[in-house]
Amino acid sequence: MNAHVIIGSCYGDEGKGHVVANLTKKATGSVLNVLTNGGAQRGHSILTEDGSITFHHFGSGALDDADTYFAETFLIHPMTF
C-alpha cells in the first residue's frame, strides 16, 4: 500500500488540489481523501477538459472516484454541502 500526504503551507495557493487530482488519476486501487480542516471556505480547484471545478466539501480526487473522509475537526456547512 502506498500513502501520499499533501500538506500546504502557503495558505492554499500552492496547488494541493491539482497534485491530489493527478495522484488520484495515477493510482491503482482505491483512494481516500482525508479532510481535516477548512470547511466550506476551503476550495481545491482543478482544470478539466470542460473547464475548472472547485471542490469545497470533497477532496479533489472525488472526480476520479476517490472516497472522502471527514475528520471530526472538519466543519461541514449544511447549506453549502
C-alpha positions in Angstrom: 0.0 0.0 0.0 1.2 3.5 -0.8 0.4 6.7 1.0 0.8 10.3 -0.1 0.3 13.2 2.3 -0.2 16.6 0.7 0.2 19.4 3.2 0.0 23.0 2.2 1.9 25.8 3.8 1.1 28.8 1.5 -2.4 29.5 2.6 -3.9 27.2 0.0 -2.4 28.7 -3.2 0.3 26.1 -3.8 -1.7 23.7 -6.0 -2.7 21.0 -3.5 -5.9 20.2 -5.4 -4.0 19.8 -8.7 -1.5 17.4 -7.1 -4.2 15.3 -5.4 -6.2 15.1 -8.6 -3.1 13.9 -10.6 -2.1 11.4 -7.9 -5.7 10.0 -7.9 -5.6 9.6 -11.7 -2.4 7.6 -11.5 -3.4 5.5 -8.5 -4.0 1.8 -8.8 -6.6 0.7 -6.3 -8.8 2.7 -4.0 -8.0 6.3 -3.0 -9.1 8.1 0.2 -9.0 11.9 0.5 -8.9 12.8 4.2 -10.1 16.3 5.0 -9.1 17.6 8.4 -10.0 21.3 8.5 -11.2 24.2 6.4 -14.9 23.6 6.0 -16.9 25.2 3.2 -14.5 28.1 2.7 -11.7 25.7 1.5 -11.5 25.1 -2.2 -9.4 22.9 -4.3 -9.6 23.8 -8.0 -8.6 21.6 -10.8 -8.7 22.1 -14.5 -10.5 19.6 -16.7 -11.2 19.4 -20.4 -14.6 21.0 -19.6 -13.2 23.9 -17.5 -12.4 24.5 -13.9 -14.0 22.7 -11.0 -13.7 23.8 -7.4 -14.3 21.2 -4.6 -15.3 22.6 -1.2 -16.6 19.7 0.8 -14.8 16.9 -1.1 -11.2 16.1 -1.9 -10.2 17.0 -5.5 -9.8 13.3 -6.2 -13.5 12.8 -6.0 -13.9 13.5 -9.7 -11.9 10.3 -10.3 -13.9 8.2 -7.8 -11.8 8.8 -4.7 -13.6 8.5 -1.4 -13.6 11.4 1.1 -13.2 11.0 4.8 -14.2 13.9 7.1 -12.2 14.1 10.3 -14.0 15.2 13.4 -12.2 18.5 13.1 -13.6 19.3 9.6 -16.5 21.7 9.7 -19.3 20.8 7.3 -21.6 23.6 6.3 -25.0 22.1 5.7 -26.3 24.9 3.4 -23.4 24.6 1.0 -22.9 20.8 1.3 
